[in-house]
Amino acid sequence: MQCIHKRFCVQRTVFLFLFLTFASVSCAYAQNSLFTVEGVTVDITSSSAVAAREEAFEKAQADAFTTLQGRLLSGDQDVSIPEVDVISTMIKDYEISNEQLSTVRYMATYKFRFNEDAVRQYFNASDMSYTDVGANPALVLPFYMRNDQMILWSPYNVWMSGWNRADNLDGLVPLIVPLGDIADVSDIGDEDALDYSNSRLNRLLQRYGASEAVILIATPDDMLSRVQGEGDAAAGALNIRIYRTDRGYPEQVEGLEVSAGRSDTLASLMDKAVREVQRTLRADWKRKTVTASSMGVQSLRARVPYSSLKEWAETQRALTRVNGLNSFKVMSVTPHQAYVELEYDGNQNRLALALAQADLQLNQTRAPHSMARGVDDSMSYYSGGAGAGASDQAAYDLYLRRYHR
């Protein structure tokens, strides 16, 4: 596995034992899954098997980069696909599976891992706005209003069925659909959509490794409510309310209406509504984590309080996992706190969101005018703002959440 380094600097005045603790921090940095594109299928017929395979590989690269652009670029840009020769320079490695060939035909499924720095350089050189910060997984709880009664785990919940059929739930905003086993049913029931127990919800989240739950309450209009079978022709519209839960209570953040098309069945309408919710969450996340070359590189100094060397070492490891953080430099260290300088792209709200995905909290200690809003919201897909200018030198505290509950 390749070891991707971020820059670390320690002043010579640091105590020797603290320096050794710092120096022992692992430099391992996992491949960012945002830059991995899986399931690229090709089926090419040409003059020979060799020609078909070559054409298939070129098409797979172009298709994979198209998927990557759609995932990372903001939606209001007129973009084109570069030549395959350019794309190939941004590919780190790839895998082939399900390979089949005949004398003139080639079929395969590809998985591409793109080089993060090369992709960023390409987007910056092309003056494109993009995000390279992925959200932590969220658990979706799709409640459905049926016959004036809210249902979640019922086999008649066609809204849940739509989510169970969904693919492509990974990527920029990973979503998890619960199994609905005995433990799940005991933690949240049909009547708990907006009146759940925080302790039981947290237990549910921990079981699935999710950072928060997204409650999706879908209500059919009068026409749609008369459609019973999933294969029946759909008419009318589905109204969806999206609630965040990370504040300790349900808070509506978005409302959608998805109308049935002429060829829609009840099932296909639910599938379309699932895709619309995914699109909404991804677009919102992109809006708050977008960066561009025109925004430039920023720096921020923060105090890192800690109660043990273990906490300090884990904080540094967490910093190496932050996507969107270019580097960090240790300015000074004492037995119970350190000062670090962070170098990052974009604005401070983007930085706070990126840090939060590694369980790091950035809190303002003074100069409240320097951020658009508090970073307590930084774990949420729905928080954030337009950002602001450079911060004061010691205006922030930075710490691992699990040590400061």
Secondary structure, DSSP 4 states (H G I P E B T S, - for coil): -----------TTS-HHHHHHHHTS----PPPGGGEEEEEEEEEE-SSHHHHHHHHHHHHHHHHHHHHHHHHB-TT----PPPHHHHHTTEEEEEEEEEEE-SSEEEEEEEEEE-HHHHHHHHHHTT--B---PPPPEEEEEEEEETTEEESSSTT-HHHHHHHH-----SSS-EE-----HHHHHHS-GGGSSS--HHHHHHHHHHHT-SEEEEEEEEE-HHHHT--STTSBP-SEEEEEEEE-TTSS-EEEEEEEEE--TT-BHHHHHHHHHHHHHHHHHHHHHHHH-B-GGG-EEEEEEEEE-SSHHHHHHHHHHHHT-TTEEEEEEEEE-SSEEEEEEEEES-HHHHHHHHHTTTEEEEE-S-GGGSSS-GGGTTSSS---S--SPPPTT-EEEEEGGG--
